Amino acid sequence: MLNLQRAGVHAYRKAPRTVAAVHAMATNAGGPKKVLIVGGVAGGASCAARLRRLDEKAEITIFERGPYVSFANCGLPYYVGEIIKEQSALLVANAAKFNKWFNVDVKESTEVVSIDRQGKKVVARDVKTGAETAYPYDYLVLSPGGNAVRPPLPGIDLPGIFSVKTIPDANAIKNWIAEKDAKTAVVIGGGFIGLEMIENLVHRGIKTSLVEMLPQVMPPYDPEVVEPLHERMRAKGVELNLGDGVAGFEAGPGGKGLVVKTASGKSHAADLVVLAIGVKPETSLAKAAGLELGGRGGIKTDAHMRTSDPSIFAVGDAVEVKDYVTGEMTLIPLAGPANRQGRIVADVITGNEPSTFRGSQGTSVLGMFGMTLAATGASEKTLKRIKRDYKKVYLHINNHAGYYPGAKQIDMKLLFDPNDGKVLGMQASGEEGVEKRVDVVAFAIQKGATVFDLEEAELCYAPQFGSAKDPVNMIGMVASNVMRGMHPLTNWDELDLKQISADPNAVLVDVREPAELEKVGKVAGCVNMPLSSLRQALSGLKDKDKKYYVYCQVGLRGYVATRQFLQNGFDAINVSGGYKSFQQMLGSSKL
């Protein structure tokens, strides 16, 4: 007889006492549960659909203050760029579909303005007429999302300055471009939305500049990982103004256009400005109702997404979540976690399963100008901030077999625990196959896997898709060899090149062929000992009291050379990622 639990299938179990107690509040009255959901889009809409599938009799109402209950806000930049041609393509589900498919009452253009926790009712206002109506609830689900950050800067309310949060926002930008025949734009903020807007404005032929307060785009990523994207953006004609925050806005000469003022005193003229500084959790309704907020400013919930009021749940961008890797409470405004949270709330309300939200590891991806950047888990910046021990390795490797046409290089960075090899995070960039590898590592992190598991992972292989030793296997092998003590490894940012150059007992060795050094470049002060003739060179080398820092182009030959050094009695260490990583770190000002 099949053992379902052994097979990984878990039957529904009786909910914990706390969940059952909440469930009883609605069932003791004998009538159908009244569930009100504030906000649709991702979390709220998922909760409503799941709830209906679990309980056909529940009375479900969604309040959405905007005109669209569920739309693909991640697609807005591509709608502005006219990659997505029709607005209707952004509508995931409209009010009529929710009603016909799920018997859910959707009240669009209706804002919930207050919560009476004692009376268990909300007051909702029709944004068109101003009329207010009270609605009772057994359960209330808050999914208000986040608000685009709009700092109180001089000139912030001038015409032509836009945020990108809703379909009306996107339409306003499209209309402005058409009416003003916009030729130039400045985007404030180099995160996901800001970069996607830059790509789409450039796609429309608009000369675009970026103003970013930090010295890099994509702040959650480590700087050397995004350096190739900096290069690609500049190659596409984007002016990068990094490390220089916005200070204010002025009308252009004669009232035409705009001028963006920065903290350094620079001015940037533009026909339109897009604010993409970030989002902050929308907590005004929860705060007014006396619900507890967390230390990061989001709504505080337990693992079942229940707030400090047992009848009120919260999901999505407005809530604080546990970082799955670090254990810290944080804000991660991503659609995937919001959808899962909505489903969990539906489970808990119906008492079908003690569902819990395990936390989020911030798995993300960006596509821009033919490049892909993806990440999962903790970044090196985060691990340094929380003072957690870690090791890192870099790998620059083809996305599929090199003999098959069209192979593209992926730049990978893996972070892991130096004690047990547990995978802590990964970031990667390239043109093809990037997100596939990061997805594999994302699941590895979720299951508590180690670098040894990556080494042994059995993944799809055909020459047009990968290699017999997939990039995930390869970076696992590199890290595993480090863990086993077989591969002494250091990183460029850990080296003092001036000190090595001045130390008579230290040698920086480049094992590439001489022609490569002439063509690609080299690190000043290095000694060239090509791998092809290294055995012969080592046989005559007597300086075994010196330390040899070995590097090649991407790390593989450096590893092979390091093993030769070690097995001939020399003290040697490989520099991870080779000259490729040196270039990226130098570009990101880490050396």
KEBA-162003 format. One record per residue (C-alpha): x, y, z; residue in three letters; residue number from 1. Coordinates in steps of 0.05 Angstrom, whole numbers. Each point is the difference from the previous one (the first is absolute). Layout:
residues N
x, y, z, resn, resi
X, Y, Z, ala, NUM
...
END
This chain:
residues 591
x, y, z, resn, resi
0, 0, 0, met, 1
27, 68, -19, leu, 2
23, 42, 59, asn, 3
-21, 70, -21, leu, 4
44, 36, 50, gln, 5
61, -40, -21, arg, 6
-17, 17, -72, ala, 7
0, 74, 18, gly, 8
-75, 7, -3, val, 9
-31, 28, 63, his, 10
-75, -7, 13, ala, 11
-37, 59, 29, tyr, 12
9, 0, 75, arg, 13
-42, 30, 55, lys, 14
19, 72, 8, ala, 15
35, 24, 63, pro, 16
-43, 25, 57, arg, 17
13, 73, -18, thr, 18
-23, -11, -72, val, 19
-61, -40, 22, ala, 20
-19, 54, 49, ala, 21
0, 53, -54, val, 22
-39, -46, -46, his, 23
-52, -10, 54, ala, 24
-16, 74, 3, met, 25
-32, -4, -68, ala, 26
-31, -69, 5, thr, 27
-33, 6, 68, asn, 28
-51, 49, -27, ala, 29
-24, -54, -47, gly, 30
1, 42, -64, gly, 31
50, 7, -56, pro, 32
66, 34, 17, lys, 33
4, 73, -21, lys, 34
71, 14, -26, val, 35
20, 70, -22, leu, 36
64, 10, -38, ile, 37
31, 69, -6, val, 38
41, 3, -64, gly, 39
3, -47, -59, gly, 40
60, -6, -48, val, 41
42, -58, 26, ala, 42
-11, -20, 72, gly, 43
-72, 21, 8, gly, 44
-22, -30, -66, ala, 45
35, -66, 14, ser, 46
-32, -3, 69, cys, 47
-70, 10, -30, ala, 48
9, -53, -54, ala, 49
29, -52, 48, arg, 50
-53, 15, 52, leu, 51
-56, -13, -49, arg, 52
31, -66, -21, arg, 53
2, -21, 73, leu, 54
-68, 28, 22, asp, 55
-57, 6, -50, glu, 56
-46, 34, 51, lys, 57
45, 56, 26, ala, 58
-20, 71, -16, glu, 59
62, 31, -30, ile, 60
8, 74, -18, thr, 61
61, 34, -28, ile, 62
9, 76, 6, phe, 63
48, 32, -49, glu, 64
10, 75, 3, arg, 65
25, 1, -72, gly, 66
-39, -16, -62, pro, 67
31, -69, -11, tyr, 68
-6, -55, 51, val, 69
56, -45, -26, ser, 70
52, 24, -50, phe, 71
72, -17, -17, ala, 72
36, 60, 30, asn, 73
67, -33, -19, cys, 74
-20, 10, -72, gly, 75
-11, 75, 5, leu, 76
69, 21, -26, pro, 77
-10, -44, -61, tyr, 78
-68, 31, -13, tyr, 79
33, 68, 2, val, 80
53, -25, -48, gly, 81
-54, -29, -46, glu, 82
29, -70, 5, ile, 83
-68, -16, 29, ile, 84
-46, 32, -50, lys, 85
-68, -3, 34, glu, 86
-20, 21, 70, gln, 87
-48, -59, 3, ser, 88
60, -47, -1, ala, 89
19, 26, 70, leu, 90
-67, -20, 30, leu, 91
9, -66, 35, val, 92
-72, -4, 21, ala, 93
-56, 51, -1, asn, 94
-59, 8, 46, ala, 95
-46, -38, -46, ala, 96
47, -60, -2, lys, 97
6, -2, 75, phe, 98
-76, 1, 6, asn, 99
-13, -52, -54, lys, 100
56, -48, 17, trp, 101
4, 8, 75, phe, 102
-64, 35, 22, asn, 103
42, 55, 31, val, 104
-30, 69, 7, asp, 105
52, 50, -25, val, 106
-7, 73, 17, lys, 107
48, 39, -43, glu, 108
14, 74, 11, ser, 109
-19, -12, 73, thr, 110
47, 17, 57, glu, 111
-6, -29, 69, val, 112
11, 60, 45, val, 113
-8, -28, 70, ser, 114
-4, -65, 40, ile, 115
-44, -9, 61, asp, 116
34, -59, 33, arg, 117
-50, -4, 58, gln, 118
-61, 2, -45, gly, 119
36, -42, -53, lys, 120
-18, 45, -58, lys, 121
34, 46, -49, val, 122
-21, 64, -33, val, 123
12, 6, -75, ala, 124
-4, 62, -42, arg, 125
-19, 3, -73, asp, 126
58, 42, -29, val, 127
-45, 27, -55, lys, 128
-61, 22, 41, thr, 129
29, 4, 71, gly, 130
-56, -43, 27, ala, 131
19, -42, 60, glu, 132
-27, -68, 19, thr, 133
13, -46, 59, ala, 134
14, -75, -12, tyr, 135
3, -53, 55, pro, 136
52, -55, 0, tyr, 137
19, -64, 34, asp, 138
70, 5, -30, tyr, 139
36, 59, -30, leu, 140
60, -8, -46, val, 141
44, 60, -12, leu, 142
36, 1, -67, ser, 143
12, 75, -10, pro, 144
68, -8, -34, gly, 145
52, 55, 2, gly, 146
3, 73, -19, asn, 147
51, 28, -48, ala, 148
50, 42, 38, val, 149
-10, 73, -17, arg, 150
45, 42, 44, pro, 151
-18, 72, 17, pro, 152
52, 31, -46, leu, 153
-4, 69, -31, pro, 154
-40, -3, -65, gly, 155
-24, -72, 11, ile, 156
-70, 19, -22, asp, 157
19, 32, -66, leu, 158
-35, -28, -62, pro, 159
39, -54, -35, gly, 160
25, -37, 63, ile, 161
-30, -70, 5, phe, 162
-1, -62, 43, ser, 163
-13, -69, -30, val, 164
-47, -38, 46, lys, 165
-66, -8, -35, thr, 166
-30, -4, -70, ile, 167
-23, 73, 4, pro, 168
73, 19, 17, asp, 169
24, -36, -63, ala, 170
-54, 32, -43, asn, 171
19, 68, 27, ala, 172
73, -11, -22, ile, 173
-21, -25, -69, lys, 174
-46, 60, -10, asn, 175
54, 48, 23, trp, 176
51, -30, -49, ile, 177
-50, 7, -57, ala, 178
-24, 70, 18, glu, 179
69, 30, 13, lys, 180
37, -41, -52, asp, 181
49, -17, 55, ala, 182
71, -12, -23, lys, 183
37, -2, 67, thr, 184
-14, -31, 67, ala, 185
32, -6, 69, val, 186
-16, -60, 43, val, 187
11, 8, 75, ile, 188
19, -66, 32, gly, 189
38, -61, -26, gly, 190
-42, -56, 27, gly, 191
-44, -49, -38, phe, 192
-53, 49, -24, ile, 193
50, 55, -14, gly, 194
43, -44, -44, leu, 195
-60, -31, -36, glu, 196
-26, 70, -14, met, 197
68, 21, -27, ile, 198
1, -59, -48, glu, 199
-70, 15, -25, asn, 200
11, 74, -8, leu, 201
63, -14, -40, val, 202
-41, -50, -41, his, 203
-45, 57, -18, arg, 204
58, 42, -23, gly, 205
3, 45, 60, ile, 206
69, 21, 24, lys, 207
0, -21, 73, thr, 208
44, 15, 60, ser, 209
1, -32, 69, leu, 210
9, 36, 66, val, 211
16, -48, 57, glu, 212
23, 19, 70, met, 213
40, -64, 10, leu, 214
64, -17, -39, pro, 215
-35, -58, -37, gln, 216
-66, -20, -31, val, 217
-40, -58, 31, met, 218
18, 16, 73, pro, 219
-19, -70, 27, pro, 220
55, -30, -44, tyr, 221
74, 2, 13, asp, 222
37, 54, -40, pro, 223
46, -44, -42, glu, 224
-60, -42, -23, val, 225
-35, 61, -31, val, 226
63, 30, -31, glu, 227
-13, -36, -67, pro, 228
-68, 32, -1, leu, 229
31, 69, 11, his, 230
42, -13, -61, glu, 231
-59, -24, -41, arg, 232
-42, 61, 19, met, 233
55, 48, -20, arg, 234
9, -37, -65, ala, 235
-74, 11, -14, lys, 236
8, 75, 10, gly, 237
-27, 6, 71, val, 238
34, 53, 41, glu, 239
14, -28, 70, leu, 240
3, 50, 56, asn, 241
18, -45, 58, leu, 242
15, 21, 71, gly, 243
-39, 64, -10, asp, 244
-71, 5, 29, gly, 245
-56, 45, -24, val, 246
-7, 66, 36, ala, 247
-58, 33, -35, gly, 248
-34, 20, -65, phe, 249
-11, 64, -39, glu, 250
-38, 20, -61, ala, 251
43, 5, -62, gly, 252
16, 65, -36, pro, 253
-63, 35, -21, gly, 254
-41, -51, 38, gly, 255
18, -54, -51, lys, 256
22, -66, 28, gly, 257
32, -14, 67, leu, 258
68, 6, 34, val, 259
21, -53, 51, val, 260
47, 27, 53, lys, 261
46, -49, 36, thr, 262
36, 2, 67, ala, 263
67, 12, -34, ser, 264
-28, 64, -33, gly, 265
-8, -29, -70, lys, 266
-60, 14, -44, ser, 267
-33, -48, -49, his, 268
-51, 26, -50, ala, 269
-57, -46, -19, ala, 270
-68, -1, -34, asp, 271
-26, -48, 53, leu, 272
23, -28, 66, val, 273
-17, -69, 29, val, 274
5, -10, 75, leu, 275
20, -71, 16, ala, 276
31, 9, 68, ile, 277
-35, -59, 30, gly, 278
-63, -18, 38, val, 279
-20, 3, 73, lys, 280
-53, -43, 33, pro, 281
-71, 30, 0, glu, 282
-16, -6, 74, thr, 283
-44, 61, 14, ser, 284
-64, -41, 6, leu, 285
33, -52, 45, ala, 286
33, 53, 43, lys, 287
-65, 39, 9, ala, 288
-33, -65, 22, ala, 289
53, -11, 53, gly, 290
31, -61, -32, leu, 291
72, -13, 19, glu, 292
55, 20, -48, leu, 293
69, -30, -4, gly, 294
68, 32, 7, gly, 295
6, 11, -75, arg, 296
-65, 37, -4, gly, 297
-42, -56, -30, gly, 298
-60, -35, 30, ile, 299
21, -52, 50, lys, 300
-29, -70, -10, thr, 301
11, -70, 27, asp, 302
19, -59, -43, ala, 303
-74, -8, -21, his, 304
-1, 73, -24, met, 305
-45, 19, 58, arg, 306
9, 70, 28, thr, 307
-4, 20, 74, ser, 308
-76, -6, -9, asp, 309
-17, -74, -9, pro, 310
-56, 16, -49, ser, 311
44, 43, -45, ile, 312
53, -27, -47, phe, 313
50, 38, -44, ala, 314
39, -20, -62, val, 315
45, 29, -54, gly, 316
43, 62, -4, asp, 317
-29, 30, 64, ala, 318
24, -55, 47, val, 319
67, -16, 31, glu, 320
27, -70, -15, val, 321
56, -42, 27, lys, 322
62, -5, -43, asp, 323
6, -75, -10, tyr, 324
77, 2, 1, val, 325
16, 52, 53, thr, 326
-61, -7, 44, gly, 327
-9, 76, 2, glu, 328
-66, 34, -10, met, 329
0, 39, -65, thr, 330
-42, 29, -56, leu, 331
0, -39, -66, ile, 332
-51, 29, -49, pro, 333
-3, -58, -49, leu, 334
-61, -30, -35, ala, 335
19, -73, 14, gly, 336
0, 5, 76, pro, 337
-64, 42, -2, ala, 338
-37, -53, -39, asn, 339
23, -55, 48, arg, 340
-21, 41, 60, gln, 341
-69, 10, -29, gly, 342
-9, -75, -8, arg, 343
24, -12, 71, ile, 344
-52, 48, 28, val, 345
-55, -37, -38, ala, 346
24, -66, 29, asp, 347
1, 28, 71, val, 348
-69, 33, -6, ile, 349
-32, -65, -23, thr, 350
37, -41, 52, gly, 351
21, -51, -53, asn, 352
74, 0, 15, glu, 353
48, 34, 49, pro, 354
35, 36, -57, ser, 355
59, 43, 18, thr, 356
43, 49, -39, phe, 357
72, -23, 5, arg, 358
28, 68, -17, gly, 359
31, 27, -63, ser, 360
71, -4, -29, gln, 361
-10, 57, -49, gly, 362
8, -40, -64, thr, 363
-1, 51, -57, ser, 364
16, 10, -73, val, 365
10, 60, -46, leu, 366
4, 0, -75, gly, 367
31, 62, -33, met, 368
31, 14, -68, phe, 369
9, -74, -14, gly, 370
31, -14, 68, met, 371
-28, -39, 58, thr, 372
16, 11, 74, leu, 373
-28, -48, 52, ala, 374
11, -12, 74, ala, 375
-25, -42, 58, thr, 376
16, -1, 73, gly, 377
48, 46, 36, ala, 378
48, 47, -34, ser, 379
71, 10, 24, glu, 380
-19, 70, 23, lys, 381
-54, -30, 44, thr, 382
45, -53, 29, leu, 383
52, 53, 17, lys, 384
-52, 44, 32, arg, 385
-25, -55, 46, ile, 386
71, -24, 13, lys, 387
-13, -71, -23, arg, 388
59, -43, -21, asp, 389
0, -19, -74, tyr, 390
43, -20, -58, lys, 391
-10, 19, -72, lys, 392
20, -27, -68, val, 393
-6, 29, -70, tyr, 394
-10, -38, -64, leu, 395
-2, 26, -72, his, 396
-26, -56, -43, ile, 397
-39, -14, -64, asn, 398
-75, -10, 7, asn, 399
4, -62, -44, his, 400
52, -44, -34, ala, 401
52, 44, -34, gly, 402
1, -42, -63, tyr, 403
-74, 13, -13, tyr, 404
-10, 68, -35, pro, 405
-23, 60, 40, gly, 406
29, -14, 68, ala, 407
-1, 61, 46, lys, 408
40, 11, 64, gln, 409
-34, 2, 68, ile, 410
34, 37, 57, asp, 411
-18, -35, 66, met, 412
13, 16, 73, lys, 413
-15, -51, 54, leu, 414
-1, 13, 75, leu, 415
3, -56, 50, phe, 416
12, -17, 73, asp, 417
74, -16, 12, pro, 418
-17, -50, 55, asn, 419
-49, -47, -34, asp, 420
-5, 25, -72, gly, 421
-73, 21, 6, lys, 422
-19, 43, -59, val, 423
-16, 72, 22, leu, 424
-10, 37, -65, gly, 425
16, 5, -74, met, 426
2, 56, -51, gln, 427
12, -6, -75, ala, 428
-1, 40, -64, ser, 429
5, -15, -73, gly, 430
-41, -4, -64, glu, 431
-29, -70, 2, glu, 432
-14, -54, 51, gly, 433
10, 45, 61, val, 434
-67, -5, 34, glu, 435
-2, -76, -10, lys, 436
62, -9, 42, arg, 437
-22, 49, 54, val, 438
-68, -36, 4, asp, 439
36, -65, 14, val, 440
41, 32, 55, val, 441
-63, 34, 28, ala, 442
-32, -68, 11, phe, 443
65, -26, 29, ala, 444
-1, 56, 52, ile, 445
-73, -15, 16, gln, 446
18, -72, 15, lys, 447
62, 18, 41, gly, 448
48, -29, -52, ala, 449
75, 5, 2, thr, 450
52, 12, -54, val, 451
10, -76, 0, phe, 452
-72, -7, -22, asp, 453
12, 49, -57, leu, 454
60, -41, -21, glu, 455
-45, -62, -4, glu, 456
-63, 32, -30, ala, 457
-26, -38, -59, glu, 458
-25, 50, -51, leu, 459
-24, -1, -72, cys, 460
54, -5, -52, tyr, 461
2, 6, -75, ala, 462
54, 42, -35, pro, 463
-48, 57, -17, gln, 464
-25, 5, 72, phe, 465
60, -13, 45, gly, 466
61, -42, 10, ser, 467
12, -69, 30, ala, 468
26, 38, 60, lys, 469
-51, 56, 5, asp, 470
21, 68, 25, pro, 471
-37, -16, 65, val, 472
42, -63, 7, asn, 473
63, 37, -17, met, 474
-8, 55, 51, ile, 475
-19, -54, 50, gly, 476
64, -37, -17, met, 477
42, 62, 10, val, 478
-31, 14, 67, ala, 479
3, -73, 21, ser, 480
75, -3, -16, asn, 481
8, 62, 44, val, 482
-37, -34, 56, met, 483
43, -62, -7, arg, 484
64, 40, 3, gly, 485
19, -21, -70, met, 486
-7, 69, -30, his, 487
33, 57, 38, pro, 488
-38, 61, -23, leu, 489
1, 74, 9, thr, 490
-36, 59, -33, asn, 491
25, 64, -31, trp, 492
-33, 44, 53, asp, 493
38, -39, 54, glu, 494
67, 15, -32, leu, 495
44, 61, 10, asp, 496
33, 2, -69, leu, 497
48, 55, 20, lys, 498
24, -40, 60, gln, 499
8, -63, -42, ile, 500
40, 38, -51, ser, 501
45, 28, 54, ala, 502
8, -65, 38, asp, 503
62, -39, -24, pro, 504
-31, -64, 26, asn, 505
-65, 7, -40, ala, 506
-11, -12, -74, val, 507
-61, 15, -42, leu, 508
-2, -52, -56, val, 509
-40, 6, -64, asp, 510
-6, -69, -33, val, 511
-32, 23, -65, arg, 512
36, -2, -66, glu, 513
42, 62, -17, pro, 514
-46, 19, -58, ala, 515
-59, 3, 47, glu, 516
35, 50, 45, leu, 517
14, 44, -60, glu, 518
-71, -4, -25, lys, 519
-41, 2, 65, val, 520
46, 33, 50, gly, 521
34, -20, 64, lys, 522
8, 19, 72, val, 523
60, 45, 12, ala, 524
59, -35, 31, gly, 525
-19, -70, -20, cys, 526
48, -54, -24, val, 527
-23, -39, -61, asn, 528
8, -75, 7, met, 529
-46, -31, -53, pro, 530
-36, -63, 20, leu, 531
22, -34, -64, ser, 532
73, 0, 24, ser, 533
-10, 4, 75, leu, 534
25, -70, 17, arg, 535
66, 14, -33, gln, 536
5, 68, 34, ala, 537
-15, -30, 69, leu, 538
54, -53, -9, ser, 539
52, 55, -1, gly, 540
-33, 47, 51, leu, 541
36, 0, 67, lys, 542
-37, 55, 39, asp, 543
-43, -44, 43, lys, 544
0, 50, 57, asp, 545
-42, 48, -39, lys, 546
-77, 5, -5, lys, 547
-28, -5, -70, tyr, 548
-66, 34, -16, tyr, 549
-25, -33, -64, val, 550
-52, 26, -49, tyr, 551
-23, -13, -72, cys, 552
-57, 28, -41, gln, 553
-60, -30, 37, val, 554
28, -45, 54, gly, 555
4, -71, -30, leu, 556
72, 3, -24, arg, 557
18, 35, 65, gly, 558
-27, -60, 38, tyr, 559
38, -49, -43, val, 560
64, 40, 9, ala, 561
-10, 7, 75, thr, 562
-5, -76, 6, arg, 563
65, -7, -38, gln, 564
34, 51, 46, phe, 565
-26, -35, 63, leu, 566
20, -69, -22, gln, 567
70, 24, -15, asn, 568
9, 27, 70, gly, 569
-17, 73, -12, phe, 570
-46, 44, 41, asp, 571
-53, 23, -50, ala, 572
-71, 27, 0, ile, 573
-48, 11, -58, asn, 574
-35, 67, -10, val, 575
-74, -15, -11, ser, 576
-29, 22, -67, gly, 577
67, 18, -30, gly, 578
11, 63, -40, tyr, 579
-74, 4, -18, lys, 580
-18, 11, 73, ser, 581
58, 49, 7, phe, 582
-30, 42, -56, gln, 583
-69, -1, 31, gln, 584
25, 18, 69, met, 585
44, 55, -27, leu, 586
-59, 27, -38, gly, 587
-43, 0, 63, ser, 588
56, 37, 37, ser, 589
12, -56, 49, lys, 590
75, 0, -13, leu, 591
END
